C-alpha cells in the first residue's frame, strides 16, 4: 500500500511523485581523467588545458590511476559491487562545450555496480536508496555567454576533469527525500575524501528525474521491476543546491500533474531549472542511449582491476558516517539526533571528539552544535576556521561542570572567548564572574529577603513554585553569579 504522506492532491485525485537522481561528483584529484592538466578552481580562462583536453589531432588519452582508485573507494563506501573488468565508451553528441565531439564515459560496463545509501528523515526514521551504478567520465567545458553581447566564449579549464556519475534507482518519493539523499551522499564522499562536495563551485551537482503516477504505481514498480507503472519522466539538469533540488521537483511535479489532469501527455525531455523564476523550462527532447551511438573507445584499453589492489583500497577506508554515528551514541551516550547533527560534517564530529575527552558529553555537544555553530554560521566560517579551539570549549565545559560559573554566565564567557579576550578561566578571573557558592554570603541575602518579604515567604508554604521569586531576587542581588543549586537547597531548608 502506498504511503499516503507522500501523495499530492490534484483536481482529479491524489498523485505520487517518483524520483531518481544522477549525481555528478568531481573526483578529488590534482589532474584530469585522461591528461596531466591541473584541476583547480579560480584559474583564468583556458589556463588549465592540455592538448588532449583541447582535442588536438593525434592526442591520445591516458587513464589517471588515482581517479580509478577514487572511484573504487567510493564504490566501497556505498557498499556497492566493484566490477573488476570495465571499459570506457565514446558517448557521441555535438555541442560547443565538447571539443572532441564525444564524451569519454562508461555505459554497459561501469567500474561500480549496485549499492545502497541509508538516508535519515528529519524525524530520525530512515529510508534506503538503491544505487544502480557509478561510472567514470570526463566533464565538458564551460560556455560563457556574458562576455560579449554577440558572442559565446568557451573556457576549456573544466574539459576532461574526472567525474563520478552516481545513478540511483527511482526510490525517492518527495523533494525532501531527494535533498536528504544528496546531503547524505555528499557526507559520504567528503568522509571518503573522493570529492570535496562543494556545490557552489559545481563540484557536486544533480540531474533530477521526476515523474508522477497514480497511487500504487510505485509499489507495482517495486514488485515487478517494470518502469511501465511509473509516469513518463523528465530530467532536470545540473541542479547544484539542496534548496533548488527541492524547488525544481515541486514545480516539475505540479506541472506534470496539471498537464495530465487536463488530458495531455508528458513529453520525455531534458529541462533546466530557473531559480529566479522558480520554474523549469524545456531544454531539449530526452535522448535515449541509442541516440548517443555508444561504442568502446578504441584509444583506451579495458580496465582490469587486481582483486588484491581493491582489497588494499578497502583497508584504507575511514570510519564512515553511519558507523561514526553509532559509535558516538554508544561511546558518549549521545542521542541519535545529537550524533546525527555532529556527523553531518566530518570536521564537526572531529572537533566534538577533541573537545569531549574527559568532559560531559551532552554538555559539550550542546556547545558545539548550538552556540558555536550559530556563531560560525553568522560569521560565514567553517568549523575548521573557528577562533575557539576544541581545547577552549573543553575548558569552558569543565568550569561549568565544576560549578565555577553558571550556564547563564557561561554564555557571556563564550562571547568574550569569541571576541578573543582569552581562555575561559582567565576571563572568569579577570571579570570576577565566579559563581557564588559561599553559604555564609548567600544566607545573609536570603535572611534579608525573607525578613523584608514575609508575605512572599508565607506564600511558598502554600504554593511551593513561588520559591522562584526568591531565586530571581537572589540572582539579581549577586549579578547572576549565585549557584542555583545551592540557592534552592538553602531556600527549601529555610522556607519549609
N, C-alpha and C positions, 0 to 999 in steps of 0.2 A: 504494500500500500504506500502511496506517495506521502511524503512529509508535507502536510498542509501548510506548515510555517514557511515553506519556500514557494508558495503559489502567489501569482499575481492576478488580481481580479481585472478582467476586461469587461466590455459591454455584454459579451455573449457567454460569460462564464470564466472560470479560472484557467490559468496557463502556468506551465512550468518553464523555467529557464534552464538550459543545459549549456555548460561552459567547458571548453578545453583551451589550454594555453600553450603557446610555443614561446619559451623564454630564451632570448639570446643573451648569453653571458660572455663578456670579453675575457679571454683567458689571461690570467696574470702571468705575463711573460715580458722579457726585455726585447724580444724580437718577434717578427711576424711569423705566420704559419709556414710560409714557403720561401722566405727570404731573410737576409740578415739585417734588414732595415729596422731602425729603432721604433719602439712603440712608446708613446707618451702623450699626455695632454698638454696643450698650450704652445706647441711648436708653431712657427709660421707656416702659411700655406705651402705645401709641396716641399717641405724641408726634410721629411722622413720618408723618402721614396727611393726604392731601388729600381734597377732596370726591369726586374721581374715584376714588381708591382705595377709599373707603367706599361707592361705587356710589350716590351720592345722585341722585335723579331729575333728568334734564336735563343731567347732567355728561357731557362728550364727551372721549374720549381724543385726545391729540396726540402723535405719534411723537417720540421723543428721537433726534435726528440722531446724537449721539455714540454711542449704543448700536448703531445701524445700522453706523456706522464700525467699532466694535469687533468686530462680528460678521464684517464683511468682512475685517478684518485677521486674525482667527482663521482664517477660511476659507483665506486666502492662506498662512498659516503651516502649515496642514495640507495644502498642495498640492492644494487642492480647487477644484472648479468654482464660480465666483461667478455666481449667477443674477441677471442684470441686471433681470429682472422677477420679482417675488414678491408675495404678498399675505398678509394676516392673516385668520385664521378664528376663529370662535367655537366653542370646544370645550365642549359643554353637559353639565354634571353638577352635582348639588346636594350641597353639603357645607357645614357651618358655617364653614369657613375660607375660603369663596369668596363674598364679598359680592355679586357680580354674578349668581351662579347660572350663570356660564360663565367660561371662561378664554380670554383672547385669546392665540392661538398661531398656528402655521403648520402646514399639513397637506400638501396636494398640491404646493404651490408654495413651498418654503422658500428662504431667502436664499442658502444654500450647499448645493451638491450633493456629488458623490462626491469623496473624497480618500483619504489614507492616512497611517498613522503607522508608522514603523520602530522596533521596540522591541528592547531588548537583554536577552538572558538573562544570568544571573549568570556563566556561563562565557564570555561575550563574543560568542556567536553571536546572530543576530538573527532576528526574525520580523516579518511585516507584518500590520497590522490595517487592513482597509479601512473607510473612513468612508462610511456611506450618505448622511448628510445632517447639516446643522447648521441649526437653526431658532431664531428668537427667540420668547420667550413671557414672560408675566408670572408671577411667583411667587404662591402663595397666602398667606393669613395664617397665624398660628400659634395653635393651641389650647393653652390652659394648663389642665391637669387637676388640678394640685396646689395651687391657691389656695384651694379651698373643698371640703369633703367632699361637698357635694350639688350643686355647680355646675361648669360648664366656662366658662372665660373666653376671650375672643378678643382677641388682640393684632394689630392691623392694620398694624403697622410694616413688615412684610415684604410685605404685599399690594401687588402692582404692581411689585415690584423686577424688573429685567430679568434674564432667564436666557438662556443659550445651551444648548440641549439638543443634545448631540453624540451621534449614534446610530451605533454601529459595526455592521458585519456580524458574524455569529457565527463569528469567526475565532480565538477563543482556546480552548485545549484543556486548560487546567489552572488551578487557583486562583492559582498562581504567575504564570502569564502574564497573568491578569486584573489582578493587583496591579501587575505591571510595566508594563502598558499604562496604567493610571491614573496611575502615577508619571510616565511619560514624557509623557502628555498634560498633566498638571499643570505639568511643567517647561516645556513649550512655551508654555502660556498665561501663565505668570509671565514668561518671557522677552519675550513679546509685549506684556505689560502690559494684557492684556484681562480677566484675572481674578487675584485675589490668591492663589488656591489654598488658602485657609485652611479646612481640612476640619473643624477643631474648631468653627468658627463656622457650619458648614453652607454655606459659600460654594462648596464643591465636594463633590458627593455623587453616588453612582451607584445606578441601578436595574440589577440584575444579572439577566439572563435565563439560566436554567440548564435544560439538557435532557441526557438521556443516550440513547445508542443503541448498537447492537452495532458491533464493529469494521468499518470500511469505509463506515459511513453518512456520515461527514463527507466522505470523498473523493468519494462519489457526489453529495453536495450540491454540492461544488466543480465537479464535471464537468458537472452538469445544471442547477444553479441552483435545483433544486426542494427546498423545505423538507420535503417528504414523507419524505425519507430521514433526517431528524432526529427525535428524540423530541419529545413534547409538552413545551412549555416552561412554566416557572413564573417569575414575575418577583418578585424580592426588592427591595422599595422602600427608597430613602433610606439607603444604607449609606455611612457617612462616615469610614471609616479603612481603610487597606490591610489591617490585621490582620483587621478584621471582614469585609472583602470575601472574604478567603481562607477564614475560618472559616464564613461563610454558604454559600459554594459547596461546601465539603467536606461540610458537614452535609446540604445540599439534594441533592447528587448521591447520597450514600449513601441518603438517604430514598427517592428515586425508584427507585433500583436495588432496594431491598428490596421496594417495592410491586410492581414489575414481576416480580421473581423469585417473588413469592407469587401471581402470576396476576392481579394487579389492573391498573388503568389509571391514568394520571396525569391529574388534572383540571387544565386550564389555569386558573391562578388567580394572584392577587397575594398575596404573602406578606411578612411582616415578620421581621427577624432580631432575636432577643432575645439580646444579648451576655451577660447574666447567666446564662442557661441554656444559652448556646451552641447555639441551635436556631432554626429558622424555624417560623413558625406562620401559619395561613391568615388572610388579611385580608378578601378578597372574591374572587368569581369574576372572571377576567380579562375586561375589556371589549374588544370589537373596535371598530374605527373607527366602524362604523355606530351603535354604542351611544351615541356622543358627539354624533351628529347635527351634524357639522361643516357650517358654511356660511360664506361670506365675510362678514367683519364689515362691516356697512353704514355704520359710522361712520368707517372708515379707507380712504383711497384706496390702491390698489396701489402698491407700491414700484417705482419706475422709476429705476434707477441709471445715471448717466452713466459710460461706459467710461473717460473721462479722469479722473474722480474716483477710480475703482477703481485706475487706474494710479498716481495720486498717493499713494494709501494704500500701495500696494505698494512705492513708493520709500522709504517711511519704515520698512519692516520692519527690525528689528535683526538682528544675527547670531544665528541660531537654534542650538539645542543640537548638532545633528549637524554643522553647519558649524564651530562652535566646537571641537568635539572633534577634527575632522580638522586644524584649524589648530594646536591645542595640540600634537598629535602631530608635525606637520611643523616648526613653528616652534621648539618647545622640546625635541623629541626624546623626548617622554614616551611611555610605553607606553599601549596602548589602555585598560588598566584604570585607570591614574592619571588619564588625560584624562577618562574616564567619571565617576570619583568627583568630579572637580573641576566638571564642567559640570552635574551634577545640580542644583546650586543656583547661579543666576546670580551671586549676591553672592560665593559662594566662589570661582568662577572669576575674578571681577574682583579679589578680594583676592589671589589667587595671582599674577595677571599683574602687579599692582602691586609685589609682593614679589620676583618673579623677574627683574626687569630687571637685566641685568648679573651675575646670580648663577648658581650651579649649579642648573639647572632641576629635576633629580631630587631633590637635597637639599632644595630649597625646597618641592617638592611633598610630600615626606615630612613636613616640619614642619607644613605647613598641613593635610594630610589625617589625620595621626596625632596628634601631641602637642597641637596647638592644637584640633583637632576634638574630641578626648577631653575636654579641659579645658572647652570651651564646652558640650558636652553635659552634663557633670557639673554645671555651673553653671546650666543651663537658659537659655543665652544663644544668640542668633543670631550669625552671624559679623559682622554689621553692628554688633553691640554689643560686639565683642571689646575688652578693655582693652589688648591688644597689637596695635599697628598693623602694616600691611604693611611699612612702613619699618623697624620694630623687628625683624621677622622677617628682613628682608633684611640688617640689620646683624649679627644672630646668625649667619646663614649665612656672611656674609663672614669673620667672625673664625674660624669653623670651617675655611673654605677656606684661610685664610692660616696655619693651624696655631697660632693664638694659644691656642686651647683645644681639647681633645679632644671627641669626640662624647659621651663619658660626662660630662665636666664641663659640656657644653652643656645637659644635662638639668637640672642644678642651676641654671645661669644662667637657663634658661627659667622654672623655678618662681619664682625671685626676680623676674623680669620680671613674671610674672603677679601676684605679690604687690605690685607697684607700687614695687619698690626702685630702679627706674631703667632706663636703657638697658643693653644687653648689655656694651658696652665699659667703661662706668662700673662695673658690678657686678664685672667681672673684675679691674679695678684695685683697687677697694675691698677685695675679698675675697682678693686675692692668688692668683687662680686661673689665671694664665698657665701655659701648658704649658711644661714644662722641656725645652728642646732644646739646652741648653748641653752640648756633648760632654764638656767637662772635668769637670763635675759628675757627669754620668751615668757617665763612665769610672771615676771613683773608686768609685762604688757597685757597678758591675759587677765591678771587680777585687776588691773586698772580698768580694762574694758568691762569686766563683769560688774565692778562697783559702780561704774558710770551708766550701765545699761541693765538694771535689774529686770526690767520688763522683758527684754530680749532673752536674758538668761532663764527666766521662768518659762518662756515660750518653748525653749529647747526641750524641757522635760515633757511637754505635751506633744511637741512636733519635732522629732529628732533632726529632720532635714534642715531645721532653722539654724543648726550649728554652722551652716555655710556662711551666714552673715559674719560670725566671729572670725572664721578663716579669712574672709576677704579683708576684714579690718586689720587683722594681724599682718597679712601680706602687704597691705598698704603702709602700715607703720614701719615695716622692715624693708621697704623698697622692693618687695617681691623676692627677698632673699631668705625668708623663713622656710625651714624644711617642712613641707606639708604633712609628711607622715608624723613627725614629732608634734606638730601643732594639734593634729586630730587626736592623738593619744592623750595629750595634756588636757584638751578641752573636754573630752569624754570623761576623764577622771574628775574634773572639777565641776562639770555640769550634770553629771549623773547620766 
